[in-house]
């Protein structure tokens, strides 16, 4: 028999929920904000605040917790250096949830999670690798090559 439990459940099954939370957390830290459904935003805010508090303390045990949660050394370094420096005088409330209008397709409640203080982004748009650079060639040169 199913009992009432006051806990936000995002997905059916613990594995799916863990992967969803990991994806939301890493994307939030990379971009500085994330737009998602209201329940996911509320759930994510608590996790982000806990991880930010660990980054501010920055002991070896806290770094191990950050590494297991984020699974990326660059993100852990970003959290302990950039994010922790921005919030060193703050005790709690590192992120905020602001409600947005309903999604048009299915009328789902949408919210945006963002940092309280403006922080330098981990990821910058647009990312282009050196190998992926495209050179623009005029139509005349293309016709010359064909001849």
Secondary structure as GFF3:
##gff-version 3
##sequence-region A 1 147
A	DSSP	alpha_helix	14	31	.	.	.	ID=ss1
A	DSSP	beta_strand	33	37	.	.	.	ID=ss2
A	DSSP	alpha_helix	38	57	.	.	.	ID=ss3
A	DSSP	alpha_helix	60	70	.	.	.	ID=ss4
A	DSSP	alpha_helix	73	78	.	.	.	ID=ss5
A	DSSP	pi_helix	79	83	.	.	.	ID=ss6
A	DSSP	alpha_helix	84	86	.	.	.	ID=ss7
A	DSSP	beta_strand	95	100	.	.	.	ID=ss8
A	DSSP	beta_strand	110	115	.	.	.	ID=ss9
A	DSSP	alpha_helix	139	146	.	.	.	ID=ss10
###
